[in-house]
Amino acid sequence: MGTRARAVVLLVLLLVIGAAGCGDAGTVITRLAVGDPGPDAYTIVSGTDKEDVGRLAAAGGAKPGDEPGLYGGTRQDAVCDKEALVDFLEGDPAKATAWAAAQGVPPGGIAEFVDTLTPVLLRADTLVTNHGYRDGKATKTPAVLQAGIAVMVNARGVPVVKCNCGNPLSEPEVDVRESDFTGASWTGFSPDKVTVVRPPAADVEELMLVDTEQDTAFDRPVGTEGESDGAPEPVPPAAASEPPSPPSDGPSTGTDGTGGTGTPGATTPAQPPTDEQTAAPTATETGEAGGTLEPTGTADPSGAQSAAPGEPDPATGQPADPPAEPPPAAEATQPPEPEVPEPEPEPEEDGPAPTEAGTTG
């Protein structure tokens, strides 16, 4: 090997060592929410995931795959179709080869391998390696699967298939504490609550699941799909669910912020009529040109003064109100008062008295 070749090899080794020394710095983990098949899906399957599943209160950190209550499900009901997955892969040899390689099984052993898997629902946001398929090639990316996503686990309780897309899953190769995240988040997501499932020392015979429909637990034999589920039993304290998020904050304020359910409907239509009713009598009482504030608006053409008497018949403009007659009556009573001094002509009668006296004398 020449000097130049040795230099190139040394440079490559230094780059590899340097990259390894960086750990997971710069690693980006994709968040996959309930119902999201994610990138590079092998296929698309609907109706597998479930929202509002009882999240594991003790979520976070590493947990063995056989821990009671780590997973959920519905008693005597499967969330994944194992037979459909096998049929799909057998119909696409290229994808079957990539899928089998990700699982570490030969392509001819897919059906036998899938038969050993157990369908469950995640009860904790779970970190995995998601193996996809794009443009004829296998891909893999770190991902966090939201609680409520349906998966199939192997004989040691480790997730190995994502049911809504058929993608193989494997244990994560990154540290969630030293990584960034991409993809839409969800309520309750926190890196501290992300769980990593590790295989126990030996295969397990059954898994204790928490029934997502009832506040109970039940045992599901490994490799079955619900037909052999055990009887309901109490949920172990260590498998308790988180308390539900209080939904009262939203409804208590209402969409208009009034804080009640019946109040908004009453106050919203009541305010406009109140303004109109107070404006209408103000115009009629003062007699000013305020007819534009009244709901009718027909008395405006008759003039400002006709607005007050126009209440009974604004079309004719005739003073039909009784208050129009009292003013003339008041004017008729005022003239008689100055006519009271008419008795003054009486002194004229005193005048003739002296004349009579003159004639007599």
C-alpha positions in Angstrom: 0.0 0.0 0.0 1.5 3.3 -1.0 1.9 6.4 1.2 -1.1 8.1 -0.4 -3.3 5.1 0.2 -2.3 5.0 3.8 -3.1 8.6 4.2 -6.6 8.1 2.8 -7.3 5.2 5.1 -6.1 7.2 8.1 -8.3 10.1 7.2 -11.3 7.9 6.9 -10.7 6.3 10.3 -10.4 9.7 11.8 -13.7 10.8 10.4 -15.4 7.6 11.6 -14.0 8.0 15.1 -14.9 11.7 15.2 -18.5 10.9 14.1 -18.7 8.2 16.8 -17.5 10.6 19.4 -20.3 13.0 18.6 -22.8 10.4 19.9 -26.4 11.2 19.0 -25.7 14.9 18.5 -27.8 16.2 15.6 -30.0 13.1 15.5 -33.6 13.9 14.5 -36.4 11.6 15.8 -39.7 11.6 13.9 -42.9 11.8 15.9 -45.6 9.6 14.5 -49.1 10.3 15.9 -52.1 7.9 16.1 -53.4 7.2 12.6 -50.2 8.4 10.9 -48.6 5.7 8.8 -45.4 7.7 8.6 -42.8 7.9 5.8 -41.9 5.1 3.5 -44.9 2.9 4.4 -44.9 -0.7 3.1 -48.7 -0.4 2.8 -51.6 1.5 4.4 -54.1 -0.1 6.8 -56.9 1.9 8.4 -58.7 1.3 11.7 -55.9 -0.1 13.7 -55.0 2.7 16.1 -57.1 4.1 18.9 -57.2 7.6 20.3 -57.6 8.5 24.0 -56.1 5.2 25.2 -55.4 5.2 28.9 -51.8 6.3 29.0 -49.4 4.5 31.4 -48.8 6.7 34.4 -45.3 5.2 34.9 -44.2 5.8 31.4 -40.6 6.9 30.6 -37.2 5.2 30.5 -36.4 1.6 29.7 -39.0 -1.1 30.5 -39.0 -4.9 29.9 -41.4 -6.2 27.2 -43.2 -8.4 29.7 -44.0 -5.7 32.2 -47.7 -6.0 33.3 -49.8 -3.3 31.8 -47.1 -1.9 29.4 -49.6 -2.5 26.6 -53.3 -2.3 26.1 -56.0 -3.8 24.0 -59.6 -4.9 23.9 -60.5 -8.2 25.4 -61.3 -10.9 22.8 -60.6 -8.4 19.9 -57.6 -8.1 17.7 -56.3 -4.7 16.5 -54.0 -6.1 13.7 -54.7 -8.5 10.9 -51.7 -10.9 10.8 -53.1 -12.9 7.9 -53.6 -9.8 5.7 -50.0 -8.8 6.3 -48.7 -12.1 5.2 -50.8 -12.1 2.1 -49.6 -8.6 1.2 -45.9 -9.5 1.5 -46.3 -12.8 -0.4 -47.8 -10.8 -3.2 -44.8 -8.4 -3.4 -41.5 -10.4 -3.5 -39.3 -7.3 -3.5 -40.9 -5.8 -0.4 -41.0 -9.3 1.2 -37.3 -9.6 0.9 -36.6 -6.2 2.4 -39.2 -6.8 5.2 -37.7 -10.2 6.1 -34.2 -8.8 6.2 -35.3 -6.1 8.6 -36.8 -8.8 10.9 -33.8 -11.2 10.5 -35.8 -14.0 9.0 -35.7 -15.6 5.6 -38.3 -14.5 3.1 -39.8 -18.0 3.1 -40.3 -17.8 6.9 -42.4 -14.7 7.0 -45.7 -16.5 7.6 -44.2 -18.6 10.4 -42.6 -15.5 12.1 -45.8 -13.4 11.9 -47.8 -16.3 13.5 -45.7 -15.9 16.7 -46.5 -12.2 17.0 -49.1 -10.6 19.4 -51.2 -7.5 18.5 -51.4 -4.9 21.2 -51.9 -1.1 21.7 -49.1 1.1 23.0 -49.9 2.8 26.3 -46.7 4.9 26.3 -45.0 7.0 23.7 -42.4 4.5 22.5 -39.0 5.0 20.9 -38.3 2.6 18.0 -36.4 2.2 14.8 -38.9 2.4 11.9 -37.9 0.4 8.8 -39.5 1.7 5.6 -39.4 1.0 1.9 -39.0 3.6 -0.8 -38.0 3.4 -4.4 -37.2 -0.3 -4.2 -34.9 0.1 -1.2 -35.2 -0.4 2.5 -34.9 2.7 4.8 -34.8 3.1 8.6 -35.3 6.1 10.8 -35.7 6.7 14.6 -39.3 7.4 15.5 -41.5 8.0 18.6 -44.8 6.2 18.3 -47.7 7.8 20.2 -49.6 5.9 22.8 -52.6 4.3 21.1 -50.8 3.1 18.0 -51.3 -0.6 17.3 -48.2 -2.8 17.0 -47.3 -6.4 17.0 -44.8 -7.6 19.6 -42.5 -10.7 19.5 -42.2 -13.5 22.0 -40.3 -11.1 24.4 -42.8 -8.3 24.2 -40.7 -6.0 21.9 -42.6 -4.1 19.1 -41.6 -5.5 15.7 -44.4 -4.4 13.4 -46.4 -1.1 13.0 -49.9 -2.3 12.1 -51.2 0.7 10.2 -48.4 0.5 7.6 -46.8 -2.9 8.0 -43.4 -1.5 8.6 -40.9 -3.6 10.6 -39.8 -2.1 13.9 -36.7 -2.7 16.0 -35.1 -1.4 19.1 -33.9 2.2 19.0 -30.3 3.1 18.3 -30.4 6.7 19.5 -30.8 8.4 22.9 -34.0 10.4 23.2 -32.3 12.9 25.6 -29.7 13.9 23.0 -31.9 14.2 20.0 -34.2 16.7 18.3 -37.7 16.0 17.1 -39.6 16.6 14.0 -43.3 16.0 13.1 -46.5 17.2 14.8 -46.5 16.8 18.5 -49.5 15.8 20.7 -51.0 16.6 24.1 -48.9 15.0 26.8 -45.8 14.5 24.8 -42.5 14.9 26.7 -39.1 13.4 26.1 -39.1 12.3 29.8 -42.2 10.2 29.1 -40.8 8.4 26.1 -40.4 4.7 26.8 -37.8 2.3 25.4 -38.9 -1.4 25.4 -36.1 -3.9 26.1 -36.3 -7.7 25.8 -36.4 -9.7 29.0 -34.0 -12.5 29.6 -36.3 -15.2 28.2 -39.5 -15.6 26.1 -42.8 -15.0 27.8 -45.9 -17.1 27.6 -48.5 -14.4 28.0 -48.8 -10.6 28.4 -51.0 -8.7 30.8 -52.9 -6.0 28.9 -55.1 -3.2 30.2 -58.5 -3.2 28.5 -58.9 0.2 26.8 -62.7 -0.2 27.0 -62.9 -1.2 30.7 -61.0 -0.4 33.8 -59.7 -3.9 34.0 -56.8 -6.1 32.9 -56.5 -9.5 31.2 -53.9 -11.9 30.1 -53.3 -12.6 26.4 -51.2 -15.6 25.4 -48.3 -14.7 23.2 -49.0 -15.4 19.5 -52.8 -15.1 19.9 -55.2 -12.4 18.6 -57.8 -12.2 21.4 -59.6 -15.6 21.0 -57.7 -17.0 24.1 -57.8 -13.9 26.3 -58.1 -14.5 30.0 -60.9 -13.3 32.4 -61.0 -9.7 33.5 -59.0 -8.8 36.6 -58.0 -5.7 38.6 -55.4 -3.4 37.0 -52.1 -3.6 39.0 -51.2 -0.3 40.7 -48.0 -0.1 38.7 -50.0 -0.3 35.5 -52.4 2.5 36.4 -53.4 5.1 33.8 -52.7 8.7 33.9 -55.7 10.8 35.1 -57.5 12.3 32.1 -56.7 15.8 31.1 -59.4 18.2 32.6 -61.7 19.1 29.7 -63.5 21.6 31.9 -61.3 24.5 30.9 -62.6 24.7 27.4 -66.3 24.2 28.0 -66.4 26.3 31.1 -65.4 29.5 29.3 -67.4 28.7 26.1 -66.6 29.8 22.7 -67.5 33.4 23.5 -65.9 33.4 26.9 -69.1 33.9 28.8 -68.5 31.0 31.1 -71.8 29.2 30.8 -73.7 26.9 28.6 -77.1 28.7 28.7 -75.9 32.2 29.3 -74.2 32.8 25.9 -77.4 31.9 24.0 -79.4 34.3 26.2 -77.1 37.3 26.2 -76.1 37.2 22.5 -79.6 37.9 21.1 -80.7 40.0 24.1 -78.2 42.9 23.6 -79.3 44.2 20.2 -83.0 44.5 21.1 -82.1 46.3 24.3 -80.3 49.1 22.3 -83.2 49.5 19.9 -85.9 49.7 22.5 -84.1 52.4 24.5 -83.5 54.5 21.4 -87.1 54.4 20.1 -88.8 55.9 23.2 -86.1 58.5 23.5 -87.0 59.9 20.0 -90.8 59.8 20.7 -90.6 61.5 24.1 -88.4 64.4 23.0 -90.1 64.9 19.6 -86.8 65.4 18.0 -85.8 64.0 14.6 -84.6 60.7 15.9 -86.9 58.5 13.8 -83.9 56.8 12.2 -83.2 55.0 15.5 -86.7 53.5 15.5 -87.4 50.1 14.0 -90.3 51.4 11.8 -88.7 54.5 10.2 -92.1 55.5 8.6 -92.6 58.6 10.7 -89.5 60.4 9.4 -91.1 61.9 6.3 -93.8 63.7 8.3 -91.4 66.0 10.0 -89.8 66.3 13.4 -92.9 67.4 15.3 -95.2 64.8 13.8 -92.9 62.1 15.2 -94.6 62.4 18.7 -98.2 62.4 17.7 -97.5 60.1 14.8 -97.5 57.1 17.0 -101.1 56.1 16.3 -101.2 57.0 12.6 -97.9 58.2 11.1 -99.3 57.9 7.6 -102.0 60.7 7.9 -100.1 63.0 10.2 -103.3 64.0 12.0 -103.0 64.8 15.7 -104.9 61.8 17.0 -103.5 62.0 20.4 -105.7 63.4 23.2 -102.9 65.6 24.6 -103.3 67.9 21.6 -106.7 69.3 22.8 -105.7 70.5 26.4 -103.4 73.3 25.2 -106.4 75.3 23.5 -108.5 74.7 26.6 -105.8 76.3 28.7 -105.7 79.3 26.4 -109.5 79.8 26.6 -109.4 80.0 30.4 -106.7 82.7 30.5 -108.8 85.6 28.8 -111.7 85.6 31.3 -109.3 86.5 34.2 -108.6 90.1 32.9 -112.4 90.7 32.3 -113.1 90.6 36.0 -112.7 94.4 36.5 -115.8 95.2 34.4 -117.7 96.4 37.5 -115.8 99.7 37.2 -118.6 101.5 35.2 -120.5 101.8 38.5 -118.9 105.2 39.3 -120.9 106.6 36.3 -124.0 106.2 38.3 -122.5 108.5 41.0 -122.2 111.2 38.3 -125.9 111.7 37.7 -126.5 112.1 41.4 -124.9 115.6 41.5 -126.8 116.7 38.4 -130.0 115.8 40.0 -129.0 117.9 43.0 -128.3 120.9 40.8 -131.7 120.8 39.3 -133.4 120.7 42.5 -131.5 123.7 43.8 
